[in-house]
């Protein structure tokens, strides 16, 4: 959501009024994030402090998507986790136990608690047969001080050391995109994906057949659009500048990234 709804701890201009308009017109929406650090309740609290009133059910994180996917693949399984509370909480909520030895999966998420000892253990467990899963493959994360290494950069060390490729459930994975749409019970042609990043938000929406909108308030500049073979349906400087005629007359759902 950083770059679309807010920047750091500052709400982007017009966001609150735009979301209020969705509420008035009964257009349901979800907030999608590839940040697995926070629980959904934590994200709700951050939004509340920024003046946006939402419910836990309106937050959909890559940690939630990953935990649900693993629970479908192997119910009541086990995982060795490198990540923070948001990921651990989602796994527990979906019936998973977090272990240090002989896990079914090694799951890597965002976080700042990475150390070489954890990387070594993850490598050994994958070598012994645990499946390698990443909550997302973003190589960088935006912060108020600049970028820092993201989950994709962290998991790359384990991939290189083991020769195993991680499976990722976060954006732009169709798994997370489909889960989000089904969460609201809507059709593909009723769904709009809004985001600030071409290679996750827009790519994921394009692959699923959703209409897509790129906002220039985050990662991507207008000049960078020429670098991509796929293009969004709409490009605006910020969320609140999305044309009413493009959204409110033709759709019943908005997905904000």
C-alpha atoms as a printed R data frame, in Angstrom:
    type eleno elety resid chain resno       x       y       z
1   ATOM     1    CA   UNK     A     1   0.000   0.000   0.000
2   ATOM     2    CA   UNK     A     2   3.029   2.260   0.405
3   ATOM     3    CA   UNK     A     3   3.057   4.451  -2.687
4   ATOM     4    CA   UNK     A     4  -0.670   4.113  -3.388
5   ATOM     5    CA   UNK     A     5  -2.484   4.892  -0.133
6   ATOM     6    CA   UNK     A     6   0.337   6.455   1.882
7   ATOM     7    CA   UNK     A     7   4.041   7.214   1.828
8   ATOM     8    CA   UNK     A     8   5.648   6.090   5.061
9   ATOM     9    CA   UNK     A     9   3.447   7.652   7.733
10  ATOM    10    CA   UNK     A    10   1.814  10.269   5.502
11  ATOM    11    CA   UNK     A    11  -1.476   9.771   3.664
12  ATOM    12    CA   UNK     A    12  -1.304  10.583  -0.054
13  ATOM    13    CA   UNK     A    13  -3.458  13.565  -1.011
14  ATOM    14    CA   UNK     A    14  -7.075  12.734  -1.814
15  ATOM    15    CA   UNK     A    15  -6.942   9.101  -0.694
16  ATOM    16    CA   UNK     A    16  -9.410   9.446   2.172
17  ATOM    17    CA   UNK     A    17 -12.033  11.162  -0.005
18  ATOM    18    CA   UNK     A    18 -11.604   8.569  -2.757
19  ATOM    19    CA   UNK     A    19 -12.176   5.655  -0.373
20  ATOM    20    CA   UNK     A    20 -15.154   7.460   1.161
21  ATOM    21    CA   UNK     A    21 -16.656   7.692  -2.332
22  ATOM    22    CA   UNK     A    22 -16.248   3.926  -2.782
23  ATOM    23    CA   UNK     A    23 -18.032   3.404   0.527
24  ATOM    24    CA   UNK     A    24 -20.887   5.741  -0.386
25  ATOM    25    CA   UNK     A    25 -21.450   3.884  -3.653
26  ATOM    26    CA   UNK     A    26 -21.162   0.467  -1.943
27  ATOM    27    CA   UNK     A    27 -18.190  -0.522  -4.100
28  ATOM    28    CA   UNK     A    28 -16.265  -3.141  -2.120
29  ATOM    29    CA   UNK     A    29 -12.472  -3.084  -2.083
30  ATOM    30    CA   UNK     A    30  -9.464  -4.828  -0.589
31  ATOM    31    CA   UNK     A    31  -6.053  -3.512   0.324
32  ATOM    32    CA   UNK     A    32  -3.407  -5.869  -1.074
33  ATOM    33    CA   UNK     A    33   0.152  -5.792   0.203
34  ATOM    34    CA   UNK     A    34   3.299  -7.796  -0.470
35  ATOM    35    CA   UNK     A    35   4.587  -6.888   2.990
36  ATOM    36    CA   UNK     A    36   4.319  -9.944   5.229
37  ATOM    37    CA   UNK     A    37   5.701  -8.281   8.368
38  ATOM    38    CA   UNK     A    38   2.483  -6.932   9.866
39  ATOM    39    CA   UNK     A    39  -0.635  -8.837  10.825
40  ATOM    40    CA   UNK     A    40  -3.884  -7.702   9.250
41  ATOM    41    CA   UNK     A    41  -4.863  -6.141  12.560
42  ATOM    42    CA   UNK     A    42  -1.605  -4.176  12.612
43  ATOM    43    CA   UNK     A    43  -2.327  -2.832   9.125
44  ATOM    44    CA   UNK     A    44  -5.827  -1.809  10.220
45  ATOM    45    CA   UNK     A    45  -4.321   0.113  13.150
46  ATOM    46    CA   UNK     A    46  -1.890   1.960  10.874
47  ATOM    47    CA   UNK     A    47  -4.714   2.956   8.548
48  ATOM    48    CA   UNK     A    48  -6.877   4.057  11.469
49  ATOM    49    CA   UNK     A    49  -4.067   6.336  12.665
50  ATOM    50    CA   UNK     A    50  -3.950   7.844   9.179
51  ATOM    51    CA   UNK     A    51  -7.699   8.524   9.355
52  ATOM    52    CA   UNK     A    52  -8.951   5.584   7.253
53  ATOM    53    CA   UNK     A    53 -11.562   3.360   8.896
54  ATOM    54    CA   UNK     A    54 -11.361  -0.209   7.558
55  ATOM    55    CA   UNK     A    55 -11.950  -3.703   8.896
56  ATOM    56    CA   UNK     A    56  -9.563  -6.640   9.183
57  ATOM    57    CA   UNK     A    57 -11.501  -8.366   6.399
58  ATOM    58    CA   UNK     A    58 -10.508  -5.569   3.988
59  ATOM    59    CA   UNK     A    59  -6.789  -6.318   4.407
60  ATOM    60    CA   UNK     A    60  -5.217  -9.070   2.296
61  ATOM    61    CA   UNK     A    61  -1.497  -9.689   2.729
62  ATOM    62    CA   UNK     A    62   0.913 -12.008   0.945
63  ATOM    63    CA   UNK     A    63   1.388 -13.741   4.308
64  ATOM    64    CA   UNK     A    64  -2.322 -14.592   4.426
65  ATOM    65    CA   UNK     A    65  -2.264 -15.768   0.807
66  ATOM    66    CA   UNK     A    66   0.817 -17.921   1.440
67  ATOM    67    CA   UNK     A    67  -0.607 -19.507   4.596
68  ATOM    68    CA   UNK     A    68  -3.919 -20.313   2.926
69  ATOM    69    CA   UNK     A    69  -2.150 -21.821  -0.081
70  ATOM    70    CA   UNK     A    70   0.071 -24.032   2.084
71  ATOM    71    CA   UNK     A    71  -2.928 -25.165   4.132
72  ATOM    72    CA   UNK     A    72  -4.627 -26.235   0.888
73  ATOM    73    CA   UNK     A    73  -1.502 -28.056  -0.315
74  ATOM    74    CA   UNK     A    74  -0.712 -29.818   2.965
75  ATOM    75    CA   UNK     A    75  -3.223 -29.308   5.782
76  ATOM    76    CA   UNK     A    76  -1.764 -28.983   9.295
77  ATOM    77    CA   UNK     A    77   1.786 -28.970   7.976
78  ATOM    78    CA   UNK     A    78   4.977 -27.565   9.460
79  ATOM    79    CA   UNK     A    79   7.224 -24.710   8.438
80  ATOM    80    CA   UNK     A    80  10.592 -23.237   9.286
81  ATOM    81    CA   UNK     A    81  10.090 -19.489   9.004
82  ATOM    82    CA   UNK     A    82  12.329 -16.532   8.373
83  ATOM    83    CA   UNK     A    83  10.034 -13.568   8.829
84  ATOM    84    CA   UNK     A    84   8.077 -11.592  11.388
85  ATOM    85    CA   UNK     A    85   4.761 -11.637  13.243
86  ATOM    86    CA   UNK     A    86   2.511 -11.170  10.235
87  ATOM    87    CA   UNK     A    87   3.756 -14.371   8.620
88  ATOM    88    CA   UNK     A    88   3.876 -16.460  11.793
89  ATOM    89    CA   UNK     A    89   0.383 -15.314  12.769
90  ATOM    90    CA   UNK     A    90  -1.059 -16.204   9.347
91  ATOM    91    CA   UNK     A    91   0.517 -19.661   9.402
92  ATOM    92    CA   UNK     A    92  -0.757 -20.395  12.921
93  ATOM    93    CA   UNK     A    93  -4.232 -19.167  11.961
94  ATOM    94    CA   UNK     A    94  -4.261 -21.658   9.081
95  ATOM    95    CA   UNK     A    95  -3.289 -24.651  11.199
96  ATOM    96    CA   UNK     A    96   0.481 -24.639  10.660
97  ATOM    97    CA   UNK     A    97   3.122 -25.309  13.286
98  ATOM    98    CA   UNK     A    98   6.455 -23.485  13.188
99  ATOM    99    CA   UNK     A    99   9.391 -25.819  13.785
100 ATOM   100    CA   UNK     A   100  13.186 -25.808  13.630
101 ATOM   101    CA   UNK     A   101  13.740 -29.364  12.331
102 ATOM   102    CA   UNK     A   102  12.307 -31.475   9.509
103 ATOM   103    CA   UNK     A   103   9.687 -28.981   8.269
104 ATOM   104    CA   UNK     A   104   7.479 -29.547   5.260
105 ATOM   105    CA   UNK     A   105   8.314 -26.038   4.026
106 ATOM   106    CA   UNK     A   106  10.935 -23.351   4.482
107 ATOM   107    CA   UNK     A   107   8.980 -20.093   4.243
108 ATOM   108    CA   UNK     A   108  10.720 -16.757   3.721
109 ATOM   109    CA   UNK     A   109   8.991 -13.419   4.300
110 ATOM   110    CA   UNK     A   110   9.855  -9.761   4.796
111 ATOM   111    CA   UNK     A   111  11.708  -8.769   7.925
112 ATOM   112    CA   UNK     A   112  14.774  -7.360   9.573
113 ATOM   113    CA   UNK     A   113  15.662 -10.336  11.767
114 ATOM   114    CA   UNK     A   114  17.639 -12.133   9.053
115 ATOM   115    CA   UNK     A   115  21.075 -13.387  10.038
116 ATOM   116    CA   UNK     A   116  23.528 -15.809   8.499
117 ATOM   117    CA   UNK     A   117  22.724 -18.519  11.022
118 ATOM   118    CA   UNK     A   118  19.106 -18.550   9.852
119 ATOM   119    CA   UNK     A   119  20.203 -18.632   6.211
120 ATOM   120    CA   UNK     A   120  22.509 -21.591   6.887
121 ATOM   121    CA   UNK     A   121  19.735 -23.482   8.650
122 ATOM   122    CA   UNK     A   122  17.290 -22.761   5.828
123 ATOM   123    CA   UNK     A   123  19.820 -24.032   3.285
124 ATOM   124    CA   UNK     A   124  20.344 -27.264   5.240
125 ATOM   125    CA   UNK     A   125  16.602 -27.869   5.575
126 ATOM   126    CA   UNK     A   126  15.968 -27.309   1.868
127 ATOM   127    CA   UNK     A   127  18.859 -29.651   1.070
128 ATOM   128    CA   UNK     A   128  17.160 -32.271   3.253
129 ATOM   129    CA   UNK     A   129  13.923 -31.996   1.304
130 ATOM   130    CA   UNK     A   130  11.873 -29.081   2.655
131 ATOM   131    CA   UNK     A   131  10.086 -27.103  -0.074
132 ATOM   132    CA   UNK     A   132  11.223 -23.484  -0.457
133 ATOM   133    CA   UNK     A   133   8.428 -20.884  -0.459
134 ATOM   134    CA   UNK     A   134   8.632 -17.081  -0.552
135 ATOM   135    CA   UNK     A   135   5.761 -14.816   0.410
136 ATOM   136    CA   UNK     A   136   6.786 -12.567  -2.484
137 ATOM   137    CA   UNK     A   137   9.724 -11.929  -4.785
138 ATOM   138    CA   UNK     A   138  10.123  -8.154  -4.443
139 ATOM   139    CA   UNK     A   139  13.858  -7.483  -4.399
140 ATOM   140    CA   UNK     A   140  13.505  -4.140  -2.613
141 ATOM   141    CA   UNK     A   141  11.147  -2.523  -0.106
142 ATOM   142    CA   UNK     A   142  10.479   1.232   0.126
143 ATOM   143    CA   UNK     A   143  11.151   2.937   3.453
144 ATOM   144    CA   UNK     A   144  11.194   6.548   4.572
145 ATOM   145    CA   UNK     A   145  15.003   6.416   4.397
146 ATOM   146    CA   UNK     A   146  15.125   4.776   0.953
147 ATOM   147    CA   UNK     A   147  15.020   1.178  -0.240
148 ATOM   148    CA   UNK     A   148  16.116  -1.894   1.694
149 ATOM   149    CA   UNK     A   149  16.510  -5.519   0.543
150 ATOM   150    CA   UNK     A   150  13.177  -7.249   0.131
151 ATOM   151    CA   UNK     A   151  12.050 -10.849   0.391
152 ATOM   152    CA   UNK     A   152  13.234 -11.650  -3.122
153 ATOM   153    CA   UNK     A   153  16.766 -10.575  -2.291
154 ATOM   154    CA   UNK     A   154  16.746 -12.630   0.912
155 ATOM   155    CA   UNK     A   155  15.467 -15.800  -0.697
156 ATOM   156    CA   UNK     A   156  17.932 -15.440  -3.581
157 ATOM   157    CA   UNK     A   157  20.775 -16.464  -1.266
158 ATOM   158    CA   UNK     A   158  19.013 -19.727  -0.439
159 ATOM   159    CA   UNK     A   159  18.097 -20.368  -4.068
160 ATOM   160    CA   UNK     A   160  21.702 -19.917  -5.189
161 ATOM   161    CA   UNK     A   161  23.094 -22.069  -2.374
162 ATOM   162    CA   UNK     A   162  20.664 -24.953  -2.908
163 ATOM   163    CA   UNK     A   163  19.962 -24.761  -6.631
164 ATOM   164    CA   UNK     A   164  16.225 -24.816  -5.782
165 ATOM   165    CA   UNK     A   165  13.836 -22.154  -7.021
166 ATOM   166    CA   UNK     A   166  11.420 -20.694  -4.496
167 ATOM   167    CA   UNK     A   167   7.683 -20.787  -5.153
168 ATOM   168    CA   UNK     A   168   6.027 -17.436  -4.493
169 ATOM   169    CA   UNK     A   169   2.361 -16.740  -3.749
170 ATOM   170    CA   UNK     A   170   2.461 -12.911  -3.486
171 ATOM   171    CA   UNK     A   171   1.815 -10.386  -6.258
172 ATOM   172    CA   UNK     A   172   1.969 -10.858  -9.217
173 ATOM   173    CA   UNK     A   173   1.089 -14.510  -8.582
174 ATOM   174    CA   UNK     A   174  -2.368 -15.400  -9.936
175 ATOM   175    CA   UNK     A   175  -2.895 -17.355  -6.715
176 ATOM   176    CA   UNK     A   176  -3.021 -14.195  -4.593
177 ATOM   177    CA   UNK     A   177  -4.911 -12.243  -7.271
178 ATOM   178    CA   UNK     A   178  -7.573 -14.927  -7.580
179 ATOM   179    CA   UNK     A   179  -7.894 -15.300  -3.807
180 ATOM   180    CA   UNK     A   180  -8.466 -11.558  -3.489
181 ATOM   181    CA   UNK     A   181 -11.186 -11.534  -6.134
182 ATOM   182    CA   UNK     A   182 -12.928 -14.540  -4.615
183 ATOM   183    CA   UNK     A   183 -12.715 -12.915  -1.180
184 ATOM   184    CA   UNK     A   184 -15.246 -10.394  -2.488
185 ATOM   185    CA   UNK     A   185 -17.199 -12.892  -4.584
186 ATOM   186    CA   UNK     A   186 -16.835 -10.985  -7.839
187 ATOM   187    CA   UNK     A   187 -16.143 -11.752 -11.486
188 ATOM   188    CA   UNK     A   188 -13.002 -10.948 -13.452
189 ATOM   189    CA   UNK     A   189 -14.769  -8.211 -15.440
190 ATOM   190    CA   UNK     A   190 -15.842  -6.517 -12.198
191 ATOM   191    CA   UNK     A   191 -12.304  -6.179 -10.885
192 ATOM   192    CA   UNK     A   192  -9.818  -3.323 -11.108
193 ATOM   193    CA   UNK     A   193  -6.249  -3.640  -9.869
194 ATOM   194    CA   UNK     A   194  -4.647  -0.362  -8.786
195 ATOM   195    CA   UNK     A   195  -0.966  -0.197  -7.928
196 ATOM   196    CA   UNK     A   196   2.261   1.769  -8.183
197 ATOM   197    CA   UNK     A   197   4.502  -1.035  -9.457
198 ATOM   198    CA   UNK     A   198   4.474  -2.432 -12.984
199 ATOM   199    CA   UNK     A   199   6.125  -5.801 -12.304
200 ATOM   200    CA   UNK     A   200   3.840  -6.802  -9.434
201 ATOM   201    CA   UNK     A   201   0.574  -4.841  -9.348
202 ATOM   202    CA   UNK     A   202  -0.013  -4.155 -13.023
203 ATOM   203    CA   UNK     A   203   1.509  -7.421 -14.261
204 ATOM   204    CA   UNK     A   204  -0.633  -9.432 -11.852
205 ATOM   205    CA   UNK     A   205  -3.780  -7.620 -12.945
206 ATOM   206    CA   UNK     A   206  -3.000  -7.993 -16.651
207 ATOM   207    CA   UNK     A   207  -2.341 -11.723 -16.279
208 ATOM   208    CA   UNK     A   208  -5.684 -12.208 -14.542
209 ATOM   209    CA   UNK     A   209  -7.651 -10.183 -17.098
210 ATOM   210    CA   UNK     A   210  -8.500  -7.404 -14.618
211 ATOM   211    CA   UNK     A   211  -8.571  -3.788 -15.672
212 ATOM   212    CA   UNK     A   212  -5.447  -2.093 -14.344
213 ATOM   213    CA   UNK     A   213  -4.525   1.382 -13.176
214 ATOM   214    CA   UNK     A   214  -1.026   2.636 -12.421
215 ATOM   215    CA   UNK     A   215  -0.546   5.493  -9.976
216 ATOM   216    CA   UNK     A   216   2.666   7.505 -10.192
217 ATOM   217    CA   UNK     A   217   2.772   8.265  -6.467
218 ATOM   218    CA   UNK     A   218   5.086   5.361  -5.690
219 ATOM   219    CA   UNK     A   219   7.648   3.204  -7.484
220 ATOM   220    CA   UNK     A   220   7.089   3.910 -11.160
221 ATOM   221    CA   UNK     A   221   7.641   6.980 -13.353
222 ATOM   222    CA   UNK     A   222   5.788   7.672 -16.578
223 ATOM   223    CA   UNK     A   223   9.031   7.363 -18.539
224 ATOM   224    CA   UNK     A   224   9.553   3.788 -17.288
225 ATOM   225    CA   UNK     A   225   6.329   2.587 -18.942
226 ATOM   226    CA   UNK     A   226   8.176   2.268 -22.246
227 ATOM   227    CA   UNK     A   227  10.279  -0.541 -20.730
228 ATOM   228    CA   UNK     A   228   7.336  -2.952 -20.451
229 ATOM   229    CA   UNK     A   229   5.587  -5.060 -23.104
230 ATOM   230    CA   UNK     A   230   2.318  -4.846 -21.134
231 ATOM   231    CA   UNK     A   231   0.614  -1.569 -20.246
232 ATOM   232    CA   UNK     A   232  -1.990  -0.466 -17.674
233 ATOM   233    CA   UNK     A   233  -5.425   0.644 -18.860
234 ATOM   234    CA   UNK     A   234  -5.138   3.916 -16.990
235 ATOM   235    CA   UNK     A   235  -2.245   6.034 -15.665
236 ATOM   236    CA   UNK     A   236  -2.748   8.842 -13.123
237 ATOM   237    CA   UNK     A   237  -0.562  10.766 -10.711
238 ATOM   238    CA   UNK     A   238  -2.403   9.469  -7.634
239 ATOM   239    CA   UNK     A   239  -5.352   7.322  -6.572
240 ATOM   240    CA   UNK     A   240  -7.804  10.205  -6.157
241 ATOM   241    CA   UNK     A   241  -7.319  11.262  -9.806
242 ATOM   242    CA   UNK     A   242  -8.772   8.057 -11.250
243 ATOM   243    CA   UNK     A   243 -11.636   9.217 -13.520
244 ATOM   244    CA   UNK     A   244 -15.086   8.671 -12.027
245 ATOM   245    CA   UNK     A   245 -16.449   7.576 -15.404
246 ATOM   246    CA   UNK     A   246 -13.762   4.898 -15.691
247 ATOM   247    CA   UNK     A   247 -14.473   3.363 -12.273
248 ATOM   248    CA   UNK     A   248 -17.889   4.112 -10.899
249 ATOM   249    CA   UNK     A   249 -19.973   3.519 -14.018
250 ATOM   250    CA   UNK     A   250 -18.336   0.255 -15.042
251 ATOM   251    CA   UNK     A   251 -17.187  -1.673 -12.003
252 ATOM   252    CA   UNK     A   252 -18.326  -2.905  -8.636
253 ATOM   253    CA   UNK     A   253 -14.955  -3.512  -7.045
254 ATOM   254    CA   UNK     A   254 -11.649  -1.806  -6.494
255 ATOM   255    CA   UNK     A   255  -8.474  -3.552  -5.405
256 ATOM   256    CA   UNK     A   256  -5.889  -1.148  -3.999
257 ATOM   257    CA   UNK     A   257  -2.290  -2.325  -3.776
